[in-house]
Amino acid sequence: MPDPAVPPTPPVPLSALLAREDLGLRQIAGPTDADGEGAGDRDRDGDGDGGTVIHWAHTSEMADPYPYLLGGELLLTAGVHIPEAAGSGTYFDDYVSRIVAAGGAALGFGLAPVHDTVPRALVAACDTYGLPLLEVPPRTTFSGVARAVWQLMAQARHAELRRVTEAQQSLAAAASRPDPVRAVLRQLAQRVGGWAVLYGPEGAVIGEAGREAPDDAVRAALAELTAVVRPVVTATAGAAGRETARQTGGSQATRSTAAPDSAGTAARATARRATRLEAPRPSAETPHAVARPSTPPSPTSATDTIAGTHLATYALGADQGFVLGVAAPHREPGDHTIASVAAVLLSLLTGEHQSGSGAARSSALVRLLLGAEPQAVAPLLGGDRWLVVHGRPDTQPCDPVAASALGAALGSPLVDLAPDAVRVLVPADREPSPQPGWTLGVSAPATAHDWPAADTQAARALSRARATRTPLFRHGTHRPALTDLLSPDEAQAHARALLAPLTAPLTETLRTWLSLHGSWDRTAVALSVHRNTVRQRIARCAALLDTDLDDPDVRMELWFALRHTEQ
C-alpha cells in the first residue's frame, strides 16, 4: 500500500519507548535498531537512519486490523481475537502479514487478562515478517503506553521548535552581515551539520559553505537534483530535458507521505527514495485558480539520498533559476524548516540583484513620491497589467519575514504588510496559487490606473475566501449581462439614490451578506464581527431602505445597485 500520511508531530523512536522503566516494555521478536537489518523498511520518518519509529499508538482486538490502520502505529492487543487452535494453523502469519501490509511499525502484546504468555507462533511470525514485537507486562495499561507515546512526541516537538527558533534567529542575523549570502550559507551548513551551496540560474556555484565538502559523486548528484526545481527554460532542448526529469519526479511523488517529495536523479533512484512537493501550483480542482497551459510547474523542493548522504534542493524566488542545495550525513526533524527559512532569505538577497530590478523599483518609488502618476512608473516595475493579492495568514500576527516569503512564493517583491492583511502586487502573467498557511484574495487584471479598484476587489475576494474557507478566491471576470444594456451613468445614479440612506459600514455589510446568500455566520467571518452584529446591521438596512430583504426581487435590485457602486 502507499506510504501512510503521518501527523505533523515528530515520530517517537521505539528505543525511547523501550527505555521507559515505568512501562517495563520488552522486545521479544523482530529486528532491533542495533541489528541493521530491514532498516529501509522500518525507517518511517524518512531520514534514512534505519531506526524503528512510531507515529501513534492504537488498540485493536480485530482479527484483521488492516482496514483500521493508517501506518506507523504501535498496535496494542491483548489477544482477545486469537482462537484456541491458532497455534497450529496460519492464523498468526496472516495476522502479522496484514499489520505489515498496513504499514504498522510495531506490535505490543499485553499479558493478562487473556494470555499469561505471548504465543510462540506469534513470536515466530513477527521474526519472519520483521515486525518488532513488544511484551506489555500486566501492570502496564494500554492507555499508559499511549500516554507515554504522546509525552515523548511532545518532548520531541518542543525540542524541534526550540532548535528551529534558534536557527531562524541565527539565519536572520547572518542575512544582515556585510556578506549576507555566504553568511547565510555558513549558518545553514552549521545548523544541519552538512554542506550548503547556492547555484546560479545557469548551474554555476555562486557560494558554498561547510566543514567538509562532499565527494565528487555527491556534488554531481546534488547538481543534477537542481534540475527538478529549476524553472523550465524557453529553449526547446532545455525544456525537453527538464520536462523528462520533472515527469520522473512527478511519478515518484505519489509514493510520498506527509510531505511529498519530487526526485530528479532517476538513474540513481533506490526503491525507498521519496520526493517532496512543498507548494502546489493551480490545478483543475482548485477553485478560481487557472493553471498555466504550457508545461507542468516545477516543484519548489526535492530530496534524494546517495551513499548515505541526504540531498535537498530548494528553488529560490520567482522562477529566476537560483537554487539552494543542502547535503548532510543525517536528517533531523526540523532540518527542512531550517533550510526553507534559509531559502526565503536567499530569495530576498538574490532577488535584489537580478537585472537591475531593485534599482528600477527604487526609481519607481522616488518618482511616485515626487508626484508621478502610477501609470507613468508602472513600466519600471516590469509590466502593464497587474494583479493585486491580499493575503491573511492562518496564524496571527504576521511578521515582515512571513510577508516577504509570501511575496517570494507569489513571484513578486512588491509587498506591503498592512495592519489587516498582506498586499502583494503581482504581474498579471503570473498566476497566483494557493499557499500553505495563507488565505488569498486575487483581483482581476488591472492597469496602474485601476490599481485602487483592484485593491478593493482583492480585499473583497479575501473576505469571500475566509467566509467560504477557500484557500484562494479570485474576483470574477466580467461577463455580458442584462445590466450592460443600461446606461452606466443612469445605473450609477439609480444605485446612489437607492443606497443613499446607508452608511459605509452598513453598505459593506449588506454587500457581503448578499454575496454570501444571506449567511449570518459566513458574513460574520468575512467582516470579523459577531453574527449578532450582522443581524443588527441587516435589520437596520431593511429599516432605512423601508423594504423586505427576504424578497428575492429586492435582493436582486440591491445587488444590482451595489455592483454599480463599485464602478
C-alpha positions, 0 to 999 in steps of 0.5 A: 500500500502507499506510504501512510500520511503521518501527523505533523508531530515528530515520530517517537523512536521505539528505543525511547519507548523501550527505555521507559522503566515505568512501562517495563516494555520488552522486545521479544521478536523482530529486528532491533535498531542495533541489528541493521537489518530491514532498516529501509523498511522500518525507517518511517520518518524518512531520514534514512537512519534505519531506526524503528519509529512510531507515529501513534499508538492504537488498540485493536482486538480485530482479527484483521486490523488492516482496514483500521490502520493508517501506518506507523502505529504501535498496535496494542492487543491483548489477544482477545481475537486469537482462537484456541487452535491458532497455534497450529494453523496460519492464523498468526502469519496472516495476522502479522502479514496484514499489520505489515501490509498496513504499514504498522511499525510495531506490535505490543502484546499485553499479558493478562487478562487473556494470555499469561504468555505471548504465543510462540507462533506469534513470536515466530511470525513477527521474526519472519515478517520483521515486525518488532514485537513488544511484551506489555507486562500486566501492570502496564495499561494500554492507555499508559503506553499511549500516554507515554507515546504522546509525552515523548512526541511532545518532548520531541516537538518542543525540542524541534521548535526550540532548535528551529527558533534558534536557527531562524534567529541565527539565519536572520542575523547572518542575512544582515552581515556585510556578506549576507549570502555566504553568511547565510550559507555558513549558518545553514551548513552549521545548523544541519551539520552538512554542506550548503551551496547556492547555484546560479540560474545557469548551474554555476556555484555562486557560494558554498559553505561547510566543514567538509565538502562532499565527494565528487559523486555527491556534488554531481548528484546534488547538481543534477537534483537542481534540475527538478526545481529549476524553472523550465527554460524557453529553449526547446532542448532545455525544456525537453530535458527538464520536462523528462526529469520533472515527469520522473519526479512527478511519478515518484511523488505519489509514493510520498507521505506527509510531505511529498517529495519530487526526485530528479536523479532517476538513474540513481533512484533506490526503491525507498527514495521519496520526493517532496512537493512543498507548494502546489501550483493551480490545478483543475480542482482548485477553485478560481485558480487557472493553471498555466497551459504550457508545461507542468510547474516545477516543484519548489523542493526535492530530496534524494539520498546517495551513499548515505548522504541526504540531498535537498534542493530548494528553488529560490524566488520567482522562477529566476533559476537560483537554487539552494542545495543542502547535503548532510550525513543525517536528517533531523526533524526540523532540518527542512524548516531550517533550510526553507527559512534559509531559502526565503532569505536567499530569495530576498538577497538574490532577488535584489540583484537580478537585472537591475530590478531593485534599482528600477523599483527604487526609481519607481518609488522616488518618482511616485513620491515626487508626484508621478502618476502610477501609470507613468512608473508602472513600466519600471516595475516590469509590466502593464497589467497587474494583479493585486493579492491580499493575503491573511495568514492562518496564524496571527500576527504576521511578521515582515519575514512571513510577508516577504516569503509570501511575496517570494512564493507569489513571484513578486517583491512588491509587498506591503504588510498592512495592519489587516492583511498582506498586499502583494502586487503581482504581474498579471502573467503570473498566476497566483496559487494557493499557499500553505498557511495563507488565505488569498484574495486575487483581483482581476487584471488591472492597469496602474490606473485601476490599481485602487479598484483592484485593491478593493476587489482583492480585499473583497475576494479575501473576505469571500475566501475566509467566509467560504474557507477557500484557500484562494478566491479570485474576483470574477471576470466580467461577463455580458449581462442584462445590466450592460444594456443600461446606461452606466451613468443612469445605473450609477445614479439609480444605485446612489439614490437607492443606497443613499440612506446607508452608511459605509459600514452598513453598505459593506455589510449588506454587500457581503451578506448578499454575496454570501446568500444571506449567511449570518455566520459566513458574513460574520467571518468575512467582516470579523464581527459577531453574527449578532452584529450582522443581524443588527446591521441587516435589520437596520438596512431593511429599516432605512431602505423601508423594504423586505430583504427576504424578497428575492426581487429586492435582493436582486435590485440591491445587488444590482445597485451595489455592483454599480457602486463599485464602478 
